[in-house]
Amino acid sequence: MSASYEDISVKALLLADEIRLIGTQPIESSDDAGKIGRVVQDLAARLAAIGAALTSSALNPQAGARPF
């Protein structure tokens, strides 16, 4: 069973909060920059997955899709 539009939207909002938090972290060394870079790459991958899920939900009316 596919996740509902609401479930996917909640994941997107939580991800946005994580991205905002990352944006407030100070970069004090090149190690910090590398760690933040890896986290941003992970968040980007998760965001892409959320986008794909939303697209899939929008194309599948039985999954409780709502128009954007």
Phi and psi in radians as a Rosetta constraint file:
Dihedral C 1 N 2 CA 2 C 2 CIRCULARHARMONIC -1.344 0.35
Dihedral N 2 CA 2 C 2 N 3 CIRCULARHARMONIC 2.662 0.35
Dihedral C 2 N 3 CA 3 C 3 CIRCULARHARMONIC -1.219 0.35
Dihedral N 3 CA 3 C 3 N 4 CIRCULARHARMONIC 2.597 0.35
Dihedral C 3 N 4 CA 4 C 4 CIRCULARHARMONIC -1.307 0.35
Dihedral N 4 CA 4 C 4 N 5 CIRCULARHARMONIC 2.815 0.35
Dihedral C 4 N 5 CA 5 C 5 CIRCULARHARMONIC -0.964 0.35
Dihedral N 5 CA 5 C 5 N 6 CIRCULARHARMONIC -0.725 0.35
Dihedral C 5 N 6 CA 6 C 6 CIRCULARHARMONIC -1.116 0.35
Dihedral N 6 CA 6 C 6 N 7 CIRCULARHARMONIC -0.750 0.35
Dihedral C 6 N 7 CA 7 C 7 CIRCULARHARMONIC -1.070 0.35
Dihedral N 7 CA 7 C 7 N 8 CIRCULARHARMONIC -0.763 0.35
Dihedral C 7 N 8 CA 8 C 8 CIRCULARHARMONIC -1.164 0.35
Dihedral N 8 CA 8 C 8 N 9 CIRCULARHARMONIC -0.687 0.35
Dihedral C 8 N 9 CA 9 C 9 CIRCULARHARMONIC -1.103 0.35
Dihedral N 9 CA 9 C 9 N 10 CIRCULARHARMONIC -0.698 0.35
Dihedral C 9 N 10 CA 10 C 10 CIRCULARHARMONIC -1.084 0.35
Dihedral N 10 CA 10 C 10 N 11 CIRCULARHARMONIC -0.749 0.35
Dihedral C 10 N 11 CA 11 C 11 CIRCULARHARMONIC -1.046 0.35
Dihedral N 11 CA 11 C 11 N 12 CIRCULARHARMONIC -0.704 0.35
Dihedral C 11 N 12 CA 12 C 12 CIRCULARHARMONIC -1.129 0.35
Dihedral N 12 CA 12 C 12 N 13 CIRCULARHARMONIC -0.728 0.35
Dihedral C 12 N 13 CA 13 C 13 CIRCULARHARMONIC -1.151 0.35
Dihedral N 13 CA 13 C 13 N 14 CIRCULARHARMONIC -0.702 0.35
Dihedral C 13 N 14 CA 14 C 14 CIRCULARHARMONIC -1.133 0.35
Dihedral N 14 CA 14 C 14 N 15 CIRCULARHARMONIC -0.686 0.35
Dihedral C 14 N 15 CA 15 C 15 CIRCULARHARMONIC -1.119 0.35
Dihedral N 15 CA 15 C 15 N 16 CIRCULARHARMONIC -0.704 0.35
Dihedral C 15 N 16 CA 16 C 16 CIRCULARHARMONIC -1.052 0.35
Dihedral N 16 CA 16 C 16 N 17 CIRCULARHARMONIC -0.693 0.35
Dihedral C 16 N 17 CA 17 C 17 CIRCULARHARMONIC -1.101 0.35
Dihedral N 17 CA 17 C 17 N 18 CIRCULARHARMONIC -0.726 0.35
Dihedral C 17 N 18 CA 18 C 18 CIRCULARHARMONIC -1.094 0.35
Dihedral N 18 CA 18 C 18 N 19 CIRCULARHARMONIC -0.720 0.35
Dihedral C 18 N 19 CA 19 C 19 CIRCULARHARMONIC -1.131 0.35
Dihedral N 19 CA 19 C 19 N 20 CIRCULARHARMONIC -0.733 0.35
Dihedral C 19 N 20 CA 20 C 20 CIRCULARHARMONIC -1.055 0.35
Dihedral N 20 CA 20 C 20 N 21 CIRCULARHARMONIC -0.720 0.35
Dihedral C 20 N 21 CA 21 C 21 CIRCULARHARMONIC -1.109 0.35
Dihedral N 21 CA 21 C 21 N 22 CIRCULARHARMONIC -0.764 0.35
Dihedral C 21 N 22 CA 22 C 22 CIRCULARHARMONIC -1.035 0.35
Dihedral N 22 CA 22 C 22 N 23 CIRCULARHARMONIC -0.684 0.35
Dihedral C 22 N 23 CA 23 C 23 CIRCULARHARMONIC -1.137 0.35
Dihedral N 23 CA 23 C 23 N 24 CIRCULARHARMONIC -0.316 0.35
Dihedral C 23 N 24 CA 24 C 24 CIRCULARHARMONIC -1.647 0.35
Dihedral N 24 CA 24 C 24 N 25 CIRCULARHARMONIC -0.109 0.35
Dihedral C 24 N 25 CA 25 C 25 CIRCULARHARMONIC -1.339 0.35
Dihedral N 25 CA 25 C 25 N 26 CIRCULARHARMONIC 2.319 0.35
Dihedral C 25 N 26 CA 26 C 26 CIRCULARHARMONIC -1.276 0.35
Dihedral N 26 CA 26 C 26 N 27 CIRCULARHARMONIC 2.565 0.35
Dihedral C 26 N 27 CA 27 C 27 CIRCULARHARMONIC -1.859 0.35
Dihedral N 27 CA 27 C 27 N 28 CIRCULARHARMONIC 1.852 0.35
Dihedral C 27 N 28 CA 28 C 28 CIRCULARHARMONIC -1.818 0.35
Dihedral N 28 CA 28 C 28 N 29 CIRCULARHARMONIC -0.244 0.35
Dihedral C 28 N 29 CA 29 C 29 CIRCULARHARMONIC -2.679 0.35
Dihedral N 29 CA 29 C 29 N 30 CIRCULARHARMONIC 2.964 0.35
Dihedral C 29 N 30 CA 30 C 30 CIRCULARHARMONIC -1.165 0.35
Dihedral N 30 CA 30 C 30 N 31 CIRCULARHARMONIC -0.509 0.35
Dihedral C 30 N 31 CA 31 C 31 CIRCULARHARMONIC -1.109 0.35
Dihedral N 31 CA 31 C 31 N 32 CIRCULARHARMONIC -0.745 0.35
Dihedral C 31 N 32 CA 32 C 32 CIRCULARHARMONIC -1.061 0.35
Dihedral N 32 CA 32 C 32 N 33 CIRCULARHARMONIC -0.749 0.35
Dihedral C 32 N 33 CA 33 C 33 CIRCULARHARMONIC -1.085 0.35
Dihedral N 33 CA 33 C 33 N 34 CIRCULARHARMONIC -0.715 0.35
Dihedral C 33 N 34 CA 34 C 34 CIRCULARHARMONIC -1.124 0.35
Dihedral N 34 CA 34 C 34 N 35 CIRCULARHARMONIC -0.751 0.35
Dihedral C 34 N 35 CA 35 C 35 CIRCULARHARMONIC -1.109 0.35
Dihedral N 35 CA 35 C 35 N 36 CIRCULARHARMONIC -0.791 0.35
Dihedral C 35 N 36 CA 36 C 36 CIRCULARHARMONIC -1.115 0.35
Dihedral N 36 CA 36 C 36 N 37 CIRCULARHARMONIC -0.694 0.35
Dihedral C 36 N 37 CA 37 C 37 CIRCULARHARMONIC -1.048 0.35
Dihedral N 37 CA 37 C 37 N 38 CIRCULARHARMONIC -0.742 0.35
Dihedral C 37 N 38 CA 38 C 38 CIRCULARHARMONIC -1.154 0.35
Dihedral N 38 CA 38 C 38 N 39 CIRCULARHARMONIC -0.700 0.35
Dihedral C 38 N 39 CA 39 C 39 CIRCULARHARMONIC -1.123 0.35
Dihedral N 39 CA 39 C 39 N 40 CIRCULARHARMONIC -0.741 0.35
Dihedral C 39 N 40 CA 40 C 40 CIRCULARHARMONIC -1.107 0.35
Dihedral N 40 CA 40 C 40 N 41 CIRCULARHARMONIC -0.690 0.35
Dihedral C 40 N 41 CA 41 C 41 CIRCULARHARMONIC -1.092 0.35
Dihedral N 41 CA 41 C 41 N 42 CIRCULARHARMONIC -0.734 0.35
Dihedral C 41 N 42 CA 42 C 42 CIRCULARHARMONIC -1.104 0.35
Dihedral N 42 CA 42 C 42 N 43 CIRCULARHARMONIC -0.770 0.35
Dihedral C 42 N 43 CA 43 C 43 CIRCULARHARMONIC -1.110 0.35
Dihedral N 43 CA 43 C 43 N 44 CIRCULARHARMONIC -0.663 0.35
Dihedral C 43 N 44 CA 44 C 44 CIRCULARHARMONIC -1.105 0.35
Dihedral N 44 CA 44 C 44 N 45 CIRCULARHARMONIC -0.708 0.35
Dihedral C 44 N 45 CA 45 C 45 CIRCULARHARMONIC -1.124 0.35
Dihedral N 45 CA 45 C 45 N 46 CIRCULARHARMONIC -0.725 0.35
Dihedral C 45 N 46 CA 46 C 46 CIRCULARHARMONIC -1.150 0.35
Dihedral N 46 CA 46 C 46 N 47 CIRCULARHARMONIC -0.668 0.35
Dihedral C 46 N 47 CA 47 C 47 CIRCULARHARMONIC -1.127 0.35
Dihedral N 47 CA 47 C 47 N 48 CIRCULARHARMONIC -0.699 0.35
Dihedral C 47 N 48 CA 48 C 48 CIRCULARHARMONIC -1.090 0.35
Dihedral N 48 CA 48 C 48 N 49 CIRCULARHARMONIC -0.692 0.35
Dihedral C 48 N 49 CA 49 C 49 CIRCULARHARMONIC -1.148 0.35
Dihedral N 49 CA 49 C 49 N 50 CIRCULARHARMONIC -0.682 0.35
Dihedral C 49 N 50 CA 50 C 50 CIRCULARHARMONIC -1.135 0.35
Dihedral N 50 CA 50 C 50 N 51 CIRCULARHARMONIC -0.744 0.35
Dihedral C 50 N 51 CA 51 C 51 CIRCULARHARMONIC -1.056 0.35
Dihedral N 51 CA 51 C 51 N 52 CIRCULARHARMONIC -0.734 0.35
Dihedral C 51 N 52 CA 52 C 52 CIRCULARHARMONIC -1.124 0.35
Dihedral N 52 CA 52 C 52 N 53 CIRCULARHARMONIC -0.702 0.35
Dihedral C 52 N 53 CA 53 C 53 CIRCULARHARMONIC -1.145 0.35
Dihedral N 53 CA 53 C 53 N 54 CIRCULARHARMONIC -0.706 0.35
Dihedral C 53 N 54 CA 54 C 54 CIRCULARHARMONIC -1.125 0.35
Dihedral N 54 CA 54 C 54 N 55 CIRCULARHARMONIC -0.717 0.35
Dihedral C 54 N 55 CA 55 C 55 CIRCULARHARMONIC -1.098 0.35
Dihedral N 55 CA 55 C 55 N 56 CIRCULARHARMONIC -0.776 0.35
Dihedral C 55 N 56 CA 56 C 56 CIRCULARHARMONIC -1.083 0.35
Dihedral N 56 CA 56 C 56 N 57 CIRCULARHARMONIC -0.734 0.35
Dihedral C 56 N 57 CA 57 C 57 CIRCULARHARMONIC -1.125 0.35
Dihedral N 57 CA 57 C 57 N 58 CIRCULARHARMONIC -0.700 0.35
Dihedral C 57 N 58 CA 58 C 58 CIRCULARHARMONIC -1.169 0.35
Dihedral N 58 CA 58 C 58 N 59 CIRCULARHARMONIC -0.507 0.35
Dihedral C 58 N 59 CA 59 C 59 CIRCULARHARMONIC -1.522 0.35
Dihedral N 59 CA 59 C 59 N 60 CIRCULARHARMONIC -0.133 0.35
Dihedral C 59 N 60 CA 60 C 60 CIRCULARHARMONIC -2.112 0.35
Dihedral N 60 CA 60 C 60 N 61 CIRCULARHARMONIC 1.604 0.35
Dihedral C 60 N 61 CA 61 C 61 CIRCULARHARMONIC -1.018 0.35
Dihedral N 61 CA 61 C 61 N 62 CIRCULARHARMONIC -0.449 0.35
Dihedral C 61 N 62 CA 62 C 62 CIRCULARHARMONIC -1.262 0.35
Dihedral N 62 CA 62 C 62 N 63 CIRCULARHARMONIC -0.256 0.35
Dihedral C 62 N 63 CA 63 C 63 CIRCULARHARMONIC -1.532 0.35
Dihedral N 63 CA 63 C 63 N 64 CIRCULARHARMONIC 0.179 0.35
Dihedral C 63 N 64 CA 64 C 64 CIRCULARHARMONIC 1.398 0.35
Dihedral N 64 CA 64 C 64 N 65 CIRCULARHARMONIC 0.529 0.35
Dihedral C 64 N 65 CA 65 C 65 CIRCULARHARMONIC -1.177 0.35
Dihedral N 65 CA 65 C 65 N 66 CIRCULARHARMONIC 2.631 0.35
Dihedral C 65 N 66 CA 66 C 66 CIRCULARHARMONIC -2.248 0.35
Dihedral N 66 CA 66 C 66 N 67 CIRCULARHARMONIC 2.591 0.35
Dihedral C 66 N 67 CA 67 C 67 CIRCULARHARMONIC -1.134 0.35
Dihedral N 67 CA 67 C 67 N 68 CIRCULARHARMONIC 2.587 0.35
